[in-house]
């Protein structure tokens, strides 16, 4: 599995143009962000003793992915404007 991930990462980053790399990373960030946000809502709705701890762990993971999503979208916007 790790060999496949490394190959896919190299393939995505060695794209022939900016659009290919941006689309690949942007789509990945969006899908991961949606999955994590849905997981946060499910944990929040379930409640319980461990919910606060799980929400904190999900927040730690969600924030960097959200930041990468913002970076990709700003780069795409700058590419379109410039």
C-alpha positions as CSV (number, residue, x, y, z in Angstrom):
1,X,0.0,0.0,0.0
2,X,2.7,2.5,0.8
3,X,4.5,1.9,-2.5
4,X,1.2,2.8,-4.3
5,X,0.7,5.9,-2.2
6,X,4.3,7.1,-2.9
7,X,3.8,6.4,-6.7
8,X,0.5,8.3,-6.7
9,X,2.0,11.2,-4.8
10,X,5.0,11.4,-7.2
11,X,2.6,11.1,-10.2
12,X,0.4,13.9,-8.8
13,X,3.3,16.2,-8.1
14,X,5.1,15.6,-11.3
15,X,2.1,16.6,-13.4
16,X,2.8,18.3,-16.6
17,X,1.2,21.5,-15.7
18,X,-0.2,23.5,-12.8
19,X,-3.8,22.6,-13.5
20,X,-3.2,18.9,-13.1
21,X,-1.4,19.3,-9.8
22,X,-3.9,21.8,-8.5
23,X,-6.9,19.7,-9.5
24,X,-5.4,16.5,-7.9
25,X,-4.4,18.1,-4.7
26,X,-7.5,20.3,-4.5
27,X,-9.9,17.3,-5.0
28,X,-8.0,15.3,-2.4
29,X,-8.2,18.1,0.1
30,X,-11.9,18.6,-0.5
31,X,-12.7,15.0,-0.1
32,X,-10.7,14.6,3.1
33,X,-12.1,17.8,4.5
34,X,-15.7,16.7,3.9
35,X,-15.0,13.3,5.4
36,X,-13.5,14.8,8.5
37,X,-16.2,17.4,8.9
38,X,-18.8,14.7,8.7
39,X,-17.0,12.7,11.3
40,X,-16.8,15.7,13.6
41,X,-20.6,16.2,13.3
42,X,-21.3,12.5,14.0
43,X,-19.1,12.6,17.1
44,X,-20.7,15.8,18.2
45,X,-24.2,14.4,17.7
46,X,-23.4,11.2,19.5
47,X,-22.1,13.0,22.6
48,X,-20.9,11.0,25.5
49,X,-17.9,11.2,27.8
50,X,-15.3,10.7,25.1
51,X,-16.8,13.1,22.6
52,X,-14.7,16.1,23.7
53,X,-11.5,14.2,23.4
54,X,-12.5,12.9,20.0
55,X,-13.6,16.3,18.8
56,X,-10.2,17.7,19.9
57,X,-8.4,15.0,17.9
58,X,-10.5,15.6,14.8
59,X,-9.9,19.3,15.1
60,X,-6.1,18.7,15.2
61,X,-6.4,16.8,11.9
62,X,-9.0,19.0,10.3
63,X,-7.2,22.3,10.6
64,X,-4.1,21.5,8.5
65,X,-6.3,20.0,5.8
66,X,-8.5,23.1,5.8
67,X,-5.3,25.2,5.6
68,X,-4.1,23.2,2.6
69,X,-7.5,23.5,1.0
70,X,-7.3,27.3,1.4
71,X,-3.8,27.4,-0.1
72,X,-4.8,25.4,-3.1
73,X,-7.9,27.5,-3.7
74,X,-5.9,30.8,-3.4
75,X,-3.3,29.5,-5.8
76,X,-6.0,28.5,-8.3
77,X,-7.6,31.9,-7.9
78,X,-4.3,33.6,-8.4
79,X,-3.6,31.5,-11.5
80,X,-7.0,32.5,-13.0
81,X,-6.6,36.2,-12.1
82,X,-3.0,36.6,-13.2
